[in-house]
């Protein structure tokens, strides 16, 4: 993760723009990703299954279209920030819902082919927890 994010996590709010910035910063050192880092997908990127020889077995699930992605990500960021702020649900339930929706939208292109699925997904999943001062999270060793 970029040094700026590590040092300023308390000041970073959960917004669609900050999620895109996080993606950009995570791929900063990758020259093959220069043209799309920090930008949403421009082509479908459905999750597919492959056999051991790399042959496609079919689509496991269809993700959001490139057209739908910005609206869905803005809505997801707004909902997650609001749900964490209002305290109506335990933060871990909110984050679980965030992860499921984030993975279903699959907003960025190409990472699933080169990195373990947890690479950007887990970092994005814990991003909303930054700045939380929730004893139930801290007591379990989760969060800041």
Residue frames as a rotation matrix with the C-alpha (Angstrom) as fourth column:
UNK 1
0.588 0.809 0.000 0.00
0.809 -0.588 0.000 0.00
0.000 0.000 -1.000 0.00
UNK 2
0.154 -0.519 0.841 1.24
0.406 -0.743 -0.533 3.47
0.901 0.423 0.097 -0.74
UNK 3
-0.667 -0.525 -0.528 3.01
0.694 -0.181 -0.697 5.30
0.271 -0.832 0.485 2.06
UNK 4
-0.833 0.371 0.411 0.58
-0.365 -0.926 0.097 8.22
0.416 -0.069 0.907 1.87
UNK 5
0.180 0.944 -0.276 -2.34
-0.334 0.322 0.886 5.89
0.925 -0.067 0.373 2.58
UNK 6
0.063 -0.220 -0.973 -0.57
0.736 0.669 -0.104 4.27
0.674 -0.710 0.204 5.51
UNK 7
-0.823 -0.510 -0.251 0.35
0.545 -0.581 -0.605 7.59
0.162 -0.634 0.756 7.11
UNK 8
-0.873 0.481 0.085 -3.00
-0.486 -0.872 -0.058 9.33
0.046 -0.091 0.995 6.57
UNK 9
-0.738 0.597 -0.316 -5.56
0.394 0.760 0.517 6.55
0.548 0.257 -0.796 7.01
UNK 10
-0.506 0.569 -0.648 -7.42
0.716 -0.142 -0.683 8.47
-0.481 -0.810 -0.336 9.73
UNK 11
-0.468 0.273 -0.840 -8.18
-0.292 -0.945 -0.145 11.32
-0.834 0.178 0.522 7.33
UNK 12
-0.938 0.089 -0.334 -9.30
-0.307 0.225 0.925 9.18
0.157 0.970 -0.184 4.38
UNK 13
-0.180 0.948 0.264 -13.05
-0.681 0.074 -0.729 8.92
-0.710 -0.311 0.632 4.03
UNK 14
-0.550 0.076 0.832 -14.73
0.423 0.884 0.199 6.09
-0.720 0.461 -0.518 2.17
UNK 15
0.255 0.592 -0.764 -15.64
-0.541 -0.568 -0.621 7.45
-0.802 0.572 0.175 -1.23
UNK 16
0.899 0.093 0.429 -15.71
0.293 0.599 -0.745 6.09
-0.326 0.795 0.511 -4.75
UNK 17
0.777 -0.626 0.074 -12.78
-0.372 -0.549 -0.748 8.36
0.509 0.554 -0.659 -5.62
UNK 18
0.152 -0.746 0.649 -10.67
-0.965 0.030 0.260 7.05
-0.213 -0.666 -0.715 -2.74
UNK 19
0.504 0.056 0.862 -11.32
-0.044 0.998 -0.039 3.46
-0.863 -0.018 0.506 -3.83
UNK 20
0.950 -0.189 0.250 -10.10
0.266 0.064 -0.962 4.34
0.166 0.980 0.111 -7.33
UNK 21
0.516 -0.797 0.315 -7.08
-0.751 -0.598 -0.281 6.12
0.412 -0.092 -0.907 -5.84
UNK 22
0.279 -0.372 0.885 -6.28
-0.651 0.605 0.459 3.05
-0.706 -0.704 -0.073 -3.74
UNK 23
0.784 0.051 0.619 -6.40
0.349 0.788 -0.507 0.89
-0.513 0.614 0.600 -6.88
UNK 24
0.859 -0.484 0.168 -4.12
-0.110 -0.494 -0.863 3.33
0.501 0.722 -0.477 -8.70
UNK 25
0.329 -0.767 0.551 -1.63
-0.938 -0.333 0.097 3.34
0.109 -0.549 -0.829 -5.83
UNK 26
0.475 -0.116 0.872 -1.62
-0.314 0.904 0.291 -0.44
-0.822 -0.412 0.393 -5.46
UNK 27
0.716 -0.158 0.680 -0.63
0.631 0.565 -0.532 -0.76
-0.301 0.810 0.504 -9.13
UNK 28
0.821 -0.385 -0.422 1.88
-0.381 -0.919 0.096 2.11
-0.425 0.082 -0.901 -9.08
UNK 29
-0.123 -0.985 0.125 4.87
-0.584 0.174 0.793 -0.17
-0.802 0.024 -0.596 -9.77
UNK 30
-0.041 0.176 0.984 3.20
0.513 0.849 -0.131 -2.17
-0.858 0.499 -0.125 -12.53
UNK 31
-0.696 -0.281 -0.661 4.15
-0.353 -0.668 0.655 -0.85
-0.626 0.689 0.366 -15.95
UNK 32
-0.928 0.358 0.103 1.76
0.290 0.522 0.802 -3.20
0.233 0.774 -0.588 -17.73
UNK 33
-0.088 0.942 -0.325 -1.16
0.994 0.064 -0.083 -1.64
-0.057 -0.330 -0.942 -15.81
UNK 34
-0.834 -0.347 -0.429 -0.32
0.375 -0.927 0.021 2.01
-0.405 -0.143 0.903 -16.51
UNK 35
-0.882 0.451 0.136 -3.20
-0.094 -0.452 0.887 2.51
0.462 0.770 0.441 -18.92
UNK 36
0.013 0.987 -0.162 -5.94
0.074 0.161 0.984 1.37
0.997 -0.025 -0.071 -16.54
UNK 37
-0.527 -0.205 -0.825 -4.77
0.788 0.246 -0.565 1.74
0.319 -0.947 0.032 -12.95
UNK 38
-0.816 0.283 -0.505 -7.26
0.188 -0.696 -0.693 3.72
-0.547 -0.660 0.515 -10.92
UNK 39
-0.554 0.643 -0.530 -9.83
-0.832 -0.442 0.334 3.47
-0.020 0.626 0.780 -13.70
UNK 40
0.099 0.699 0.708 -12.86
-0.484 0.656 -0.580 1.25
-0.869 -0.285 0.404 -13.88
UNK 41
-0.491 -0.225 0.841 -13.09
0.434 0.774 0.461 -1.55
-0.755 0.591 -0.283 -16.41
UNK 42
-0.376 0.341 -0.862 -14.07
-0.739 -0.671 0.057 -0.65
-0.558 0.659 0.504 -19.96
UNK 43
-0.326 0.280 -0.903 -14.98
-0.638 0.639 0.429 -4.17
0.697 0.716 -0.030 -21.05
UNK 44
0.753 0.643 0.140 -16.90
-0.552 0.502 0.666 -7.00
0.358 -0.579 0.733 -19.36
UNK 45
-0.446 -0.893 -0.056 -14.82
-0.671 0.375 -0.639 -9.07
0.592 -0.248 -0.767 -16.92
UNK 46
0.648 0.759 0.055 -17.08
-0.643 0.507 0.574 -11.90
0.408 -0.407 0.817 -15.86
UNK 47
-0.137 -0.655 0.743 -15.62
-0.888 0.414 0.200 -14.44
-0.439 -0.633 -0.638 -13.44
UNK 48
0.514 0.245 -0.822 -14.79
-0.717 0.649 -0.255 -17.60
0.471 0.720 0.509 -15.33
UNK 49
0.585 -0.331 0.740 -13.66
-0.356 0.715 0.602 -21.10
-0.729 -0.615 0.301 -14.36
UNK 50
0.313 -0.579 -0.753 -10.64
-0.889 0.101 -0.447 -22.70
0.335 0.809 -0.483 -16.04
UNK 51
0.986 -0.062 -0.155 -9.30
0.098 0.965 0.241 -26.24
0.135 -0.253 0.958 -16.04
UNK 52
0.560 -0.824 -0.091 -5.71
0.238 0.055 0.970 -27.12
-0.794 -0.564 0.227 -15.15
UNK 53
-0.186 -0.612 0.768 -4.64
0.942 0.111 0.316 -26.57
-0.279 0.783 0.556 -18.78
UNK 54
-0.757 -0.113 -0.644 -6.07
0.124 -0.992 0.028 -23.06
-0.642 -0.058 0.765 -18.77
UNK 55
-0.801 0.547 0.242 -9.07
0.309 0.032 0.951 -23.85
0.512 0.836 -0.195 -20.99
UNK 56
-0.721 0.591 0.362 -12.20
-0.687 -0.676 -0.265 -21.91
0.088 -0.440 0.894 -20.16
UNK 57
-0.885 0.455 -0.096 -15.00
0.465 0.872 -0.154 -23.95
0.014 -0.181 -0.983 -18.59
UNK 58
-0.011 0.921 0.389 -17.56
0.718 -0.264 0.644 -21.18
0.696 0.287 -0.658 -18.56
UNK 59
-0.380 -0.015 0.925 -18.75
-0.327 -0.933 -0.149 -18.13
0.865 -0.359 0.350 -16.68
UNK 60
-0.712 0.099 -0.695 -19.15
0.647 0.477 -0.595 -18.65
0.273 -0.873 -0.404 -12.93
UNK 61
0.213 0.838 -0.503 -21.00
0.816 -0.435 -0.380 -15.37
-0.537 -0.330 -0.776 -12.51
UNK 62
0.072 -0.084 0.994 -21.59
0.784 -0.612 -0.109 -12.25
0.617 0.787 0.022 -14.53
UNK 63
-0.501 -0.336 -0.798 -20.30
0.770 -0.595 -0.233 -9.02
-0.396 -0.730 0.556 -13.05
UNK 64
0.407 0.618 -0.673 -21.67
0.264 -0.785 -0.561 -5.50
-0.874 0.051 -0.482 -13.49
UNK 65
0.577 -0.175 0.798 -21.32
0.800 -0.072 -0.595 -3.98
0.162 0.982 0.099 -16.93
UNK 66
-0.570 -0.821 0.005 -18.76
0.816 -0.567 -0.115 -1.23
0.097 -0.062 0.993 -17.49
UNK 67
-0.375 0.523 0.765 -21.67
0.088 -0.802 0.591 1.21
0.923 0.289 0.255 -17.91
UNK 68
0.662 0.730 -0.170 -23.19
0.176 0.070 0.982 0.23
0.728 -0.680 -0.082 -14.53
UNK 69
0.092 -0.726 -0.682 -19.90
0.858 0.406 -0.316 0.17
0.506 -0.556 0.660 -12.62
UNK 70
-0.773 -0.450 0.448 -19.44
0.179 -0.831 -0.526 3.88
0.609 -0.327 0.723 -11.69
UNK 71
-0.035 0.853 0.520 -23.02
-0.645 -0.417 0.641 4.20
0.763 -0.313 0.565 -10.42
UNK 72
0.719 0.321 -0.617 -22.84
0.141 0.801 0.581 0.95
0.681 -0.505 0.531 -8.47
UNK 73
-0.187 -0.870 -0.456 -19.46
0.806 0.129 -0.577 1.81
0.561 -0.476 0.677 -6.91
UNK 74
-0.693 0.010 0.721 -20.67
-0.232 -0.950 -0.210 5.28
0.683 -0.313 0.660 -5.89
UNK 75
0.365 0.917 0.161 -23.76
-0.577 0.088 0.812 3.72
0.730 -0.390 0.561 -4.34
UNK 76
0.538 -0.241 -0.808 -21.69
0.524 0.847 0.096 1.04
0.661 -0.475 0.582 -2.58
UNK 77
-0.580 -0.814 -0.006 -19.24
0.546 -0.384 -0.745 3.57
0.604 -0.436 0.667 -1.13
UNK 78
-0.475 0.484 0.734 -22.07
-0.558 -0.811 0.174 5.85
0.680 -0.327 0.656 0.04
UNK 79
0.609 0.752 -0.252 -24.04
-0.314 0.521 0.794 2.97
0.728 -0.405 0.553 1.60
UNK 80
0.255 -0.588 -0.767 -20.96
0.700 0.659 -0.273 1.52
0.667 -0.468 0.580 3.34
UNK 81
-0.759 -0.555 0.339 -19.87
0.219 -0.709 -0.671 4.85
0.613 -0.435 0.660 4.81
UNK 82
-0.180 0.795 0.579 -23.42
-0.720 -0.507 0.473 5.56
0.670 -0.331 0.665 6.00
UNK 83
0.671 0.461 -0.581 -23.88
-0.046 0.807 0.588 2.08
0.740 -0.368 0.563 7.48
UNK 84
-0.141 -0.803 -0.579 -20.57
0.759 0.288 -0.584 2.34
0.636 -0.522 0.569 9.37
UNK 85
-0.803 -0.181 0.568 -21.42
-0.083 -0.909 -0.408 5.82
0.590 -0.375 0.715 10.65
UNK 86
-0.001 0.910 0.416 -24.97
-0.717 -0.290 0.633 5.10
0.697 -0.297 0.653 11.82
UNK 87
-0.770 -0.470 0.432 -23.97
-0.633 0.469 -0.616 2.00
0.087 -0.748 -0.658 13.81
UNK 88
0.239 0.965 0.105 -27.16
-0.967 0.246 -0.066 0.09
-0.090 -0.086 0.992 13.01
UNK 89
0.948 -0.025 -0.318 -25.18
-0.052 0.972 -0.230 -3.02
0.315 0.234 0.920 12.08
UNK 90
0.588 -0.807 0.049 -21.94
0.184 0.192 0.964 -4.44
-0.788 -0.558 0.262 13.41
UNK 91
0.284 -0.541 -0.791 -19.03
-0.789 -0.601 0.128 -3.14
-0.545 0.588 -0.598 11.30
UNK 92
-0.716 -0.588 0.377 -18.00
-0.296 0.745 0.598 -6.68
-0.633 0.316 -0.707 10.32
UNK 93
-0.020 0.792 0.610 -21.46
0.650 0.474 -0.594 -7.29
-0.760 0.385 -0.524 8.81
UNK 94
0.745 0.240 -0.623 -21.20
-0.201 -0.809 -0.552 -4.02
-0.636 0.537 -0.554 6.89
UNK 95
-0.164 -0.901 -0.402 -17.75
-0.830 -0.094 0.550 -4.96
-0.533 0.424 -0.732 5.59
UNK 96
-0.599 0.019 0.801 -18.96
0.223 0.964 0.144 -8.44
-0.769 0.265 -0.582 4.62
UNK 97
0.512 0.837 0.190 -21.76
0.509 -0.118 -0.853 -6.84
-0.692 0.534 -0.487 2.59
UNK 98
0.525 -0.415 -0.744 -19.22
-0.621 -0.784 -0.001 -4.46
-0.582 0.463 -0.669 1.04
UNK 99
-0.544 -0.815 0.197 -16.95
-0.488 0.499 0.716 -7.34
-0.682 0.294 -0.670 -0.01
UNK 100
-0.254 0.527 0.811 -19.80
0.580 0.754 -0.309 -9.32
-0.774 0.392 -0.497 -1.58
UNK 101
0.788 0.597 -0.151 -21.02
0.271 -0.557 -0.785 -6.30
-0.553 0.578 -0.600 -3.59
UNK 102
0.269 -0.784 -0.559 -17.47
-0.722 -0.549 0.422 -5.22
-0.638 0.290 -0.714 -4.52
UNK 103
-0.672 -0.555 0.491 -16.68
-0.161 0.756 0.634 -8.67
-0.723 0.347 -0.597 -5.87
UNK 104
0.070 0.783 0.618 -20.01
0.711 0.396 -0.581 -8.85
-0.700 0.480 -0.529 -7.72
UNK 105
0.838 0.164 -0.520 -19.37
-0.157 -0.841 -0.518 -5.47
-0.522 0.516 -0.679 -9.36
UNK 106
0.301 -0.832 0.465 -15.75
0.797 0.488 0.357 -6.45
-0.524 0.263 0.810 -10.10
UNK 107
0.833 0.319 -0.452 -14.93
0.138 -0.911 -0.390 -2.82
-0.536 0.262 -0.803 -10.91
UNK 108
0.228 -0.840 -0.492 -11.34
-0.781 -0.460 0.423 -3.09
-0.582 0.288 -0.761 -12.09
UNK 109
0.852 0.155 -0.500 -9.97
-0.488 0.582 -0.651 -5.08
0.190 0.798 0.572 -14.96
UNK 110
0.452 -0.722 -0.524 -7.43
-0.382 0.374 -0.845 -7.85
0.806 0.582 -0.107 -15.14
UNK 111
-0.163 -0.641 0.750 -6.22
-0.966 -0.050 -0.252 -8.44
0.199 -0.766 -0.611 -11.58
UNK 112
0.567 0.463 0.681 -7.96
-0.650 0.760 0.024 -11.78
-0.507 -0.457 0.731 -11.24
UNK 113
0.954 -0.199 -0.226 -5.67
-0.042 0.656 -0.754 -13.23
0.298 0.728 0.617 -13.91
UNK 114
0.200 -0.978 0.062 -2.36
-0.058 -0.075 -0.995 -12.25
0.978 0.195 -0.072 -12.34
UNK 115
-0.639 -0.403 0.656 -2.75
-0.612 -0.252 -0.750 -11.95
0.467 -0.880 -0.086 -8.59
UNK 116
-0.806 0.457 -0.375 -4.37
0.583 0.721 -0.374 -14.03
0.100 -0.520 -0.848 -5.91
UNK 117
-0.001 0.901 0.434 -8.01
0.627 -0.337 0.702 -12.88
0.779 0.273 -0.565 -5.65
UNK 118
0.538 0.251 -0.805 -7.30
0.836 -0.278 0.473 -11.37
-0.105 -0.927 -0.359 -2.26
UNK 119
-0.450 -0.873 0.188 -4.74
0.885 -0.465 -0.039 -8.86
0.121 0.148 0.981 -3.59
UNK 120
-0.856 0.139 0.497 -6.94
-0.077 -0.987 0.142 -5.86
0.510 0.084 0.856 -4.17
UNK 121
0.075 0.982 -0.175 -10.15
0.085 0.168 0.982 -7.30
0.994 -0.089 -0.071 -2.76
UNK 122
0.261 -0.009 -0.965 -8.86
0.923 0.295 0.247 -7.68
0.283 -0.955 0.086 0.78
UNK 123
-0.798 -0.560 -0.222 -7.22
0.598 -0.779 -0.189 -4.28
-0.067 -0.284 0.957 0.78
UNK 124
-0.651 0.639 0.409 -10.42
-0.214 -0.672 0.709 -2.74
0.728 0.374 0.575 -0.50
UNK 125
0.216 0.787 -0.578 -12.37
0.405 0.467 0.786 -4.72
0.889 -0.403 -0.218 2.08
UNK 126
0.028 -0.238 -0.971 -10.43
0.999 -0.020 0.034 -3.38
-0.028 -0.971 0.237 5.05
UNK 127
-0.730 -0.328 0.600 -10.33
0.444 -0.895 0.050 0.18
0.520 0.303 0.799 3.70
UNK 128
0.129 0.842 0.524 -13.76
-0.061 -0.521 0.851 1.05
0.990 -0.142 -0.016 5.20
UNK 129
0.651 0.097 -0.753 -12.54
0.675 0.379 0.633 -0.15
0.347 -0.920 0.182 8.62
UNK 130
-0.448 -0.890 0.085 -9.73
0.758 -0.429 -0.491 2.41
0.473 -0.155 0.867 8.72
UNK 131
-0.717 0.092 0.691 -10.42
-0.262 -0.954 -0.145 5.02
0.646 -0.285 0.708 11.35
UNK 132
0.435 0.874 -0.216 -12.97
-0.104 0.287 0.952 2.92
0.895 -0.391 0.216 13.23
UNK 133
-0.672 -0.563 0.481 -12.47
-0.560 -0.039 -0.828 2.99
0.485 -0.826 -0.289 16.98
UNK 134
0.454 0.885 -0.108 -14.64
-0.694 0.427 0.580 0.01
0.559 -0.188 0.808 17.81
UNK 135
-0.152 -0.555 0.818 -13.54
-0.952 0.305 0.030 -1.99
-0.266 -0.774 -0.575 20.87
UNK 136
0.600 0.407 0.688 -15.21
-0.281 0.913 -0.295 -5.17
-0.749 -0.016 0.662 19.57
UNK 137
0.929 -0.349 -0.124 -12.95
-0.049 0.217 -0.975 -4.99
0.367 0.912 0.185 16.49
UNK 138
0.186 -0.923 0.336 -9.84
-0.783 -0.346 -0.517 -4.03
0.594 -0.167 -0.787 18.40
UNK 139
0.174 -0.065 0.983 -10.36
-0.851 0.492 0.184 -6.77
-0.495 -0.868 0.031 20.99
UNK 140
0.799 0.167 0.578 -10.34
0.091 0.916 -0.390 -9.33
-0.594 0.364 0.717 18.19
UNK 141
-0.235 -0.972 0.013 -7.22
0.271 -0.053 0.961 -7.88
-0.933 0.230 0.276 16.60
UNK 142
-0.038 0.313 0.949 -9.22
0.999 0.032 0.029 -6.50
-0.022 0.949 -0.314 13.66
UNK 143
0.820 0.394 0.416 -8.90
0.462 -0.884 -0.073 -2.97
0.339 0.252 -0.907 12.39
UNK 144
0.312 -0.735 0.602 -6.58
-0.145 -0.663 -0.735 -0.14
0.939 0.142 -0.313 13.36
